[in-house]
Amino acid sequence: MTDEDWQVKITRFMIEGGTQGRRQSDIIKKAGGNIRDGDVIAFLRTLAADKKAQKFILPGQIAQWRATREIEKLH
């Protein structure tokens, strides 16, 4: 799997998560075992910097991410 493949995979996963979003841990799992957690988090932060994703911290310090409408401009 190339870098682009896992990025597309988790982007779709986030879009499918709707306004509720997805837990960061679930996004990391979706990327696959060969992809480092730090690489996934760096990608999520890049999306957030481009206003294509938003991060929320839920009770219990659970990181939740959701896609914004801007993410559609990736495709």
N, CA, C and O of each residue as an XYZ file, in Angstrom:
300
protein
N       0.841     -1.176      0.000
C       0.000      0.000      0.000
C       0.888      1.242      0.000
O       1.807      1.356      0.812
N       0.616      2.152     -0.896
C       1.410      3.372     -0.964
C       0.902      4.379      0.061
O      -0.168      4.208      0.646
N       1.689      5.430      0.267
C       1.278      6.481      1.196
C      -0.063      7.071      0.785
O      -0.924      7.321      1.629
N      -0.234      7.289     -0.501
C      -1.479      7.886     -0.984
C      -2.672      6.984     -0.695
O      -3.752      7.479     -0.372
N      -2.498      5.685     -0.803
C      -3.595      4.756     -0.564
C      -4.162      4.884      0.848
O      -5.378      4.979      1.014
N      -3.306      4.889      1.860
C      -3.818      4.963      3.220
C      -4.406      6.332      3.508
O      -5.348      6.449      4.292
N      -3.862      7.368      2.885
C      -4.406      8.706      3.095
C      -5.805      8.827      2.495
O      -6.696      9.423      3.100
N      -5.992      8.265      1.317
C      -7.324      8.263      0.694
C      -8.283      7.430      1.532
O      -9.436      7.812      1.735
N      -7.804      6.303      2.012
C      -8.631      5.405      2.823
C      -9.142      6.101      4.091
O     -10.326      6.013      4.414
N      -8.255      6.787      4.801
C      -8.716      7.427      6.036
C      -9.508      8.700      5.743
O     -10.368      9.085      6.535
N      -9.231      9.356      4.620
C     -10.033     10.519      4.235
C     -11.476     10.096      3.997
O     -12.405     10.744      4.480
N     -11.663      9.019      3.260
C     -13.020      8.501      3.026
C     -13.683      8.086      4.333
O     -14.866      8.347      4.548
N     -12.916      7.440      5.202
C     -13.416      7.000      6.501
C     -13.915      8.193      7.317
O     -14.960      8.122      7.964
N     -13.156      9.287      7.278
C     -13.554     10.487      7.999
C     -14.810     11.106      7.395
O     -15.701     11.533      8.129
N     -14.890     11.160      6.082
C     -16.074     11.714      5.419
C     -17.304     10.894      5.795
O     -18.363     11.447      6.092
N     -17.155      9.579      5.780
C     -18.268      8.694      6.136
C     -18.673      8.858      7.604
O     -19.796      8.511      7.972
N     -17.786      9.375      8.436
C     -18.081      9.592      9.847
C     -19.044     10.746     10.083
O     -19.572     10.901     11.185
N     -19.272     11.548      9.063
C     -20.217     12.652      9.168
C     -19.813     13.696     10.192
O     -18.636     13.863     10.511
N     -20.824     14.396     10.700
C     -20.541     15.474     11.644
C     -20.072     14.967     13.006
O     -19.435     15.703     13.760
N     -20.383     13.725     13.316
C     -19.915     13.151     14.582
C     -18.415     12.896     14.535
O     -17.731     13.013     15.552
N     -17.911     12.554     13.377
C     -16.479     12.302     13.229
C     -16.066     10.908     13.656
O     -16.896     10.022     13.865
N     -14.772     10.742     13.776
C     -14.184      9.444     14.146
C     -13.132      9.644     15.223
O     -12.438     10.660     15.260
N     -13.029      8.660     16.091
C     -11.963      8.696     17.093
C     -10.612      8.558     16.405
O     -10.464      7.840     15.416
N      -9.634      9.264     16.956
C      -8.289      9.201     16.399
C      -7.775      7.765     16.391
O      -7.126      7.344     15.434
N      -8.060      7.019     17.443
C      -7.597      5.629     17.515
C      -8.206      4.784     16.394
O      -7.539      3.899     15.858
N      -9.460      5.046     16.038
C     -10.106      4.304     14.953
C      -9.521      4.689     13.596
O      -9.399      3.849     12.704
N      -9.163      5.950     13.448
C      -8.545      6.407     12.190
C      -7.179      5.743     12.024
O      -6.820      5.311     10.929
N      -6.431      5.668     13.106
C      -5.113      5.025     13.055
C      -5.264      3.548     12.681
O      -4.504      3.030     11.862
N      -6.239      2.879     13.280
C      -6.481      1.464     12.945
C      -6.859      1.310     11.481
O      -6.418      0.370     10.820
N      -7.669      2.225     10.971
C      -8.124      2.159      9.581
C      -6.955      2.310      8.616
O      -6.974      1.735      7.528
N      -5.947      3.072      8.997
C      -4.785      3.278      8.123
C      -4.037      1.970      7.888
O      -3.456      1.766      6.822
N      -4.051      1.104      8.861
C      -3.387     -0.183      8.703
C      -2.159     -0.304      9.578
O      -1.566      0.690      9.997
N      -1.794     -1.541      9.842
C      -0.702     -1.841     10.757
C       0.672     -1.397     10.309
O       1.553     -1.202     11.147
N       0.884     -1.229      9.007
C       2.204     -0.849      8.508
C       2.457      0.654      8.575
O       3.590      1.105      8.410
N       1.411      1.419      8.816
C       1.529      2.870      8.866
C       1.707      3.297     10.315
O       0.921      2.919     11.184
N       2.744      4.086     10.570
C       3.028      4.523     11.938
C       1.978      5.512     12.431
O       1.469      6.327     11.661
N       1.661      5.432     13.715
C       0.690      6.335     14.330
C       1.061      7.792     14.080
O       0.200      8.611     13.760
N       2.324      8.108     14.225
C       2.793      9.483     14.036
C       2.550      9.996     12.627
O       2.275     11.180     12.434
N       2.651      9.108     11.639
C       2.395      9.512     10.256
C       0.919      9.847     10.054
O       0.583     10.798      9.348
N       0.051      9.067     10.671
C      -1.388      9.317     10.568
C      -1.724     10.644     11.246
O      -2.463     11.460     10.695
N      -1.185     10.851     12.432
C      -1.458     12.087     13.171
C      -0.912     13.295     12.406
O      -1.557     14.342     12.365
N       0.256     13.159     11.806
C       0.812     14.254     11.005
C      -0.099     14.573      9.817
O      -0.306     15.742      9.488
N      -0.639     13.546      9.182
C      -1.566     13.757      8.064
C      -2.830     14.471      8.553
O      -3.309     15.399      7.900
N      -3.371     14.044      9.697
C      -4.563     14.683     10.257
C      -4.291     16.149     10.585
O      -5.141     17.008     10.352
N      -3.126     16.430     11.115
C      -2.766     17.819     11.433
C      -2.624     18.661     10.167
O      -2.969     19.843     10.161
N      -2.123     18.058      9.110
C      -2.036     18.756      7.826
C      -3.429     19.087      7.309
O      -3.675     20.195      6.834
N      -4.343     18.118      7.404
C      -5.721     18.372      6.992
C      -6.318     19.509      7.820
O      -7.009     20.373      7.280
N      -6.058     19.511      9.117
C      -6.590     20.554      9.999
C      -6.005     21.924      9.637
O      -6.719     22.927      9.639
N      -4.728     21.960      9.333
C      -4.084     23.224      8.950
C      -4.688     23.789      7.667
O      -4.744     25.004      7.481
N      -5.135     22.905      6.791
C      -5.775     23.311      5.530
C      -7.286     23.472      5.684
O      -8.001     23.649      4.697
N      -7.768     23.411      6.922
C      -9.199     23.533      7.243
C     -10.041     22.440      6.589
O     -11.212     22.654      6.275
N      -9.440     21.271      6.386
C     -10.139     20.126      5.799
C     -10.588     19.129      6.858
O     -11.305     18.172      6.565
N     -10.155     19.366      8.093
C     -10.548     18.510      9.217
C     -10.540     19.346     10.486
O      -9.873     20.378     10.571
N     -11.297     18.877     11.469
C     -11.341     19.522     12.774
C     -11.093     18.467     13.844
O     -11.524     17.320     13.730
N     -10.389     18.889     14.879
C     -10.099     17.991     15.996
C     -10.839     18.493     17.228
O     -10.880     19.692     17.504
N     -11.419     17.556     17.958
C     -12.093     17.848     19.209
C     -11.548     16.912     20.269
O     -11.151     15.785     19.971
N     -11.530     17.373     21.485
C     -11.135     16.518     22.606
C     -12.396     16.235     23.422
O     -13.013     17.141     23.982
N     -12.758     14.965     23.474
C     -13.945     14.532     24.207
C     -13.569     14.233     25.656
O     -12.389     14.091     25.975
N     -14.569     14.136     26.533
C     -14.269     13.771     27.924
C     -13.415     12.500     27.984
O     -13.631     11.555     27.225
N     -12.473     12.496     28.873
C     -11.553     11.372     28.980
C     -10.346     11.535     28.066
O      -9.596     10.587     27.835
N     -10.166     12.752     27.549
C      -9.032     13.073     26.668
C      -9.025     12.236     25.386
O      -7.963     11.844     24.901
N     -10.203     11.968     24.847
C     -10.334     11.197     23.609
C     -10.337     12.168     22.435
O     -11.172     13.069     22.360
N      -9.387     11.970     21.518
C      -9.297     12.825     20.333
C     -10.298     12.342     19.284
O     -10.341     11.160     18.942
N     -11.084     13.263     18.792
C     -12.099     12.977     17.776
C     -11.840     13.917     16.598
O     -11.628     15.114     16.790
N     -11.858     13.378     15.390
C     -11.628     14.155     14.183
C     -12.839     14.054     13.273
O     -13.483     13.008     13.185
N     -13.144     15.164     12.592
C     -14.187     15.105     11.580
C     -13.742     15.890     10.356
O     -12.972     16.846     10.447
N     -14.247     15.460      9.221
C     -13.952     16.136      7.958
C     -14.826     17.380      7.835
O     -15.940     17.413      8.358
N     -14.332     18.385      7.155
C     -15.127     19.567      6.842
C     -15.487     19.520      5.355
O     -15.036     18.637      4.626
N     -16.280     20.453      4.930
C     -16.647     20.518      3.506
C     -15.422     20.756      2.626
O     -15.407     20.368      1.457
N     -14.418     21.380      3.177
C     -13.195     21.673      2.420
C     -12.473     20.395      1.980
O     -11.719     20.417      1.007
N     -12.694     19.299      2.677
C     -11.990     18.054      2.355
C     -12.377     17.539      0.977
O     -11.599     16.838      0.330
N     -13.584     17.887      0.526
C     -14.046     17.455     -0.784
C     -13.179     18.002     -1.903
O     -13.182     17.458     -3.007
N     -12.448     19.050     -1.642
C     -11.570     19.655     -2.653
C     -10.320     18.818     -2.892
O      -9.536     19.115     -3.793
N     -10.131     17.771     -2.086
C      -9.002     16.862     -2.292
C      -9.203     15.992     -3.522
O      -8.237     15.566     -4.155
N     -10.448     15.734     -3.853
C     -10.758     14.781     -4.918
C     -10.977     15.459     -6.238
O     -11.247     14.793     -7.237
